[in-house]
Amino acid sequence: MEYEVAVIGAGVMGSSAAHYLAKEGRRTILIDQFPLPHTRGSSGGHSRITRQANYGSPALTPIMLDSNKEWHRIAEQAGIDLLRTSFPSNYKAVVDPSAGVLLADKCIQAFRKLYVNSGGTVLDNWPVTSIIPGDIIEIKGVQGKDIKVKNVVICPGPWFAPLLETLGLKFPVWAEKIGVFYWKIVDAKTPGFTFIDTSDGNHHFYALPDVEYPGYMKLCPHVGPMINPNERDKADMSRLLQQAQKYVANYFPCLESKPSVMESCMYTLTPDEAFILDRHPEHKNIVFAGGFSGTGFKIAPSCGEALARMAMGLDPKLDFSSFNFSRFTQQHVRSRL
C-alpha cells in the first residue's frame, strides 16, 4: 500500500493531523493499533475542559486562541455540536468566560468525518511493528502488510516513548493511568460548573458538569501511577481513589461520598508538562508529537495543522519552537506516584 503520508495514532492529535493533510489533497492513511472507536489511549471519553486563559508557557497562548477558533470551524463544517460554553447566571468564579467543555468523542468523530470526506483512508486494528526510515519510509505491521510513504506523522499517545526509541530517539516521557470518577449529585441546587484547583503544588483536581452522565459530576485528580501502557489495567488505583474521596468529603458535600462510575484513561507526561512537537533530526520526513500531559485536547486543531504542514515540508503557521525536543538536552528526573 503506497501513500504520500501515514499518520500513526488515531487519537485526537493524529485525527487532527490527518484531517488537515487530506484537506490539502495529500493521499493519507490514518493508522491505529486498536479497532476504532476505542478508549484504550488518551483521547477516549465524552468531555474535556477547554479554555483560552493560559497559566502555562506564554508560547501556548496563540496556540490556544487559534485552536478555539478552529474548533468552532470544525464543528460548523462537520455539522456536529462540539462545544458547550454557556454557564449558569449565578456562576461566581469565571476567570475565562469563553471556557467550557469539549465533547471529546464527538470532536474525534468530526475530525474523522471530515478526513474521510476529503478522501482519507483509515486502517484500524493494525499495530505498527517497525518504521524503517528512508526517502521512502516503510511501515510494517502485525498483519503482514507493508505501507510505503514519503512522510510519517507519529502521534501514538502513551506509546510515544517506546515507538520513537525504535527510531533512535530517547525522551524523558512516561505514561500514567488516570482515574476518571463520576459522583452522584445529591443536592439539587448544585450548579453546573467547571473548575481546576491548583492549590496543591504536587497535583491538582479538576471537575466538569454532568455532561456524560446526567446527575453525576466528573471530578478527578490530575495525576496517576506510572504505567506500561500495554498493562494499564494492572495499576493499583486505591490510593488515588482514597485521595479523591477525601477531597470530595472536604469540599463537596453536595456529592455522594463515593463515586458511582469509575473509568480510566492515560496521560503521557514530560518533566516540564509541556508537549513535544518536532521533526526527527536525521530523517526530516518524520514528524511527531506527544507528551501532552493531560492538557492537550483543546489545542489539537493547531497541533494537527502544524504537524500536517511539517509533513508537507512547510513551516507551521504558529511558533512551536518552545516545544522542540531539544529542550531536553540534559537528563530530567521527576518523582511521581
N, C-alpha and C positions, 0 to 999 in steps of 0.2 A: 504494500500500500504506500503510495507516494503522495505527499502533501507539501505545501510550502512551509507551513508552521504546524507544530504539535504543541498543545498545551497539556501539561501533565498535572492533574489535580483539578477536579470539577467542583470545588467549593466556591465560595463567593468570589475569591480573587481570580481563580482560574477561569470561572464562567464569565467574569467581567472582561478579562483579557481576551478571551475567545470571541466575545461579542464585538469588541472594537476591531479585532482583526478581520472577522467576517464582514463587518460593516464597511471596511476598506477594500473588500473584494479579494482578500487573501484566502487561498484554499487551505482550510484549517481543520484539524481534528482535535477534539477535546477528549482526553483520556482520564478515566478514573478506575481505581482498583476495585471499587465496590459497585453493586447494582444501584442505579440512580432511581429515585432519590434515596438517601440514607442518612443516618445520624451517627456514623462511626468517626467522623472527623471533628472539625471545629465550627462548621457552618450550619449544623442542624438546628432544629428548634424553630419556634414561631416568632420570637421577638428579640430585638437588640436595642439598646439605647442609642439614639443619635443626638448630636449636639454640635453647635458651632463654637461655643465657649471652649477655649483651649487652656488647659493647665499643664501641658507637656512642652515639648520643644517648640520654640517660636516658628521653626520651619514647617510645622504641621498646620499652622493657621490657614494659609492659602489652599492647602490640600483639602482641609475640612470644608472650607467655603465652596470650593469648586465641586466637591462631591455632593454637597447638599443640593446644588443646582442640578447636577446630573441625575440624582435620584428622582427628582420631580420630572425631568425629561424622560427618563426610562419608564416611569410609571405611566406617563401620558402615551408614549409610543407603544408600550405593551398592553395598555388598557387594563392595568391591574392596580388596585389600591395598595400602595407600598408603605405609606407613612401615616402616622397619626400624631398630629402636633397640637391639637386643641387641648386645653386644660380647664379644670373646673374654675368657676369665677372666684371661689374662696381660696385659691392657691396662694400661699403667702411667701414662698421662698424661691420663686423662679429667678435664676441667675441668667438663664438663656431662654428667652421667650420662644425661640424657634426650635428648641429641643423637643424631643418626643420619642416615639417608638417606631422602629423599622420592623415591618412584618417579614422576618428573615426568610422563611421558606418561600414566601411569595416573591421576595427580591431575587432569589436564585431562579425561581420559575420564570420571572420576567427576563432575566439575562439569557437563559437558555432558549426561551421562546424567540427572542429577537435574533439570537445566534443561528438557530435552525432556519428561521425565516430568511436569513441572509445567505443561506446555503451551507452552513457549517455542519460538520459530521460529529456525532457523539459516539464514543466507544467506551462503554462501561463494563464493569466486571472483568477488567483487564489489567492486573497488576504488572507494573513495569519491573523487569528483572535487571536490565542494564541499559545504559546510554553510552554509545560509542561516538565520541566527538570526531569531527572532520568537516570538510566543506559540505559533504552530505552526511547528516547525522543519522545513525541507525539506532532505533529504539526496539528493544527486544522485550517480549512479554511471555507469560506462562502459557499462553495459548499456542505458542509455536510460530506466531506470525512476526514478521519484521515490518516496522514502519520506517520509511526513509523521508527525511525532511531537510529543508535548508536551515531552519531555525527552530529552536525549542524555547518554550516558556515553562519554567518549573515553579509550581505553586502547590506543593504537597502537604501543606499544613504541618501536623505533628511529625510527619516523616521527612521534614526538611533536612535536618542534620544528617541522618544516615544516607539519604539519596544524594545529597551534594558531596558527601565524603567519597562516594564512588567516582566522583569527577575530580578528586584531588583537593577539595576544599573542606577545611575543618572550621566549624563555627562554635562559639560558646552559646549554643542554643539547646534548650531542653523542653520536654513536654510535661504538662501537669494535667491530672484529672480534676475537673471542677464539678462540684455538686450543684445541681440546679434544683432548688427546693420551692415548692408551692404551698403556701399556708392559707388555710381557710379563714376568711374574714368573718369574725363573729359580731362585730359592731357595724350595724347597717349605716351608721353615719360616717364611716371611714371614707374619705375622698379618694379618688384615683390619682395617683401621683408617681413620679419617677424621681429617684434620688441617688446620690453617690456620697457615702460617708467616708471621708479620707482622714478622719481624726486620729486613727491608729496608723502610725508611721510604717508598720510592718506590712499590713494588708488592710483592705477596706471591704465594706459591704455595699451592695447596690440593690435597688429594687425597681420593679416595673409594675404598672397596674394590671388588673385582671384581664389581659388580652387573650392569653391562651385558654385558660380555664375560668369561665365566669364565676366570680365569687371567691377566687383564690389568687392571692398576691404572689408574685415571683420575687423572692428575696434570697440572695445568695452571697456567700463570701467570695471575694475576688482572689482566691488562692487555692492551691490544692497540692497533693503529694506528687512528687516527681515520678514519672512512669515510663515504661516502654510502651509506645502507642499500640503495639501489637498485642499487649497484655493489659489493656486498660481496665478490664472488669475485675482484675485481681487486686486492685488497690483498695486498701482499708480506708473507708471514709468516716469511721465512727468518731474520730477526734473532731473533724470539721463539722459534723452534724451536731455534736455537743456544743461547739462554739456558736453555731448558728442558733441553736435553741436558747442558749444563754443570752444572746444578743436580742432575740425576739422577746424573751421574758423581761428584759430590762427596758426596752424601748417601744415595744409594740403590743401592748395589752389588747389591742383591737384584733389580734390574730390568735388562732389556736396555738398551743404551746409546742405542738409537734407538726411537721409538715405532712400534708396528706398525699402529695405526689413527690417522688424523688427521681430525678433524671440526672444525666451527666453529659458533659462534653469535654473537650480538651483545649487547653491553651498551649501555644508554642511561644516560649519566652526567651528574651535576651537579657544580659546583665543590666542594661540601661532601660529596658522595657520599651525601646523604640525598635521599629521593624527594620528589616534589611531588604533593600530593593536595589539590584545591581546587575552587572554583566560579568560573566566569567573572565578573569584576567587574561587567560590564554586562548579561550575559544569564544570569540566575540559574538558568535551566533547562538550563544546560550545565555539567556537572562533568567533571573529568578527573584522570588520574593518570599519572605517568611518571617517568623518571629513577631507576629502582630500582638502578642501579649494580651489577648482578650479584648483589645480595643480597636481592632482594625476594620470591623464590618462596615462601619459608617463611611470609611474612606475608600471602599472597594472600587467605586467608579473611577476615581482619579488614578488609583494604583493600577487598575486594569488597563486604562488607556495608556499610562506611561509604559507598562510592560509591552503593550502592543506596538507602540511607536518604536521602542528599542529593538523589538524583534524585526521591525521593518527597516532598521538601520537609521532611524531618526532619533533626535533628542526628545525627551519628554517636554511637554509644553510648560510644565511647572518645574521648580527646582527640587530635585530629590537627592542632591549631593550629601545632605546631612544624614542620609540613611544608607550610604555606601558601606560595604562590609569592611573597608579599610580602617574604620574607626576601631576595629578590634585587632590592632596590631600587637597588643600585649595581652597576656593571659588575664581573663576576668573571672573572678570567683565570687559567688554569692550563695549564702546559705539559704536553704529552703526547708520546708517541712519534710 
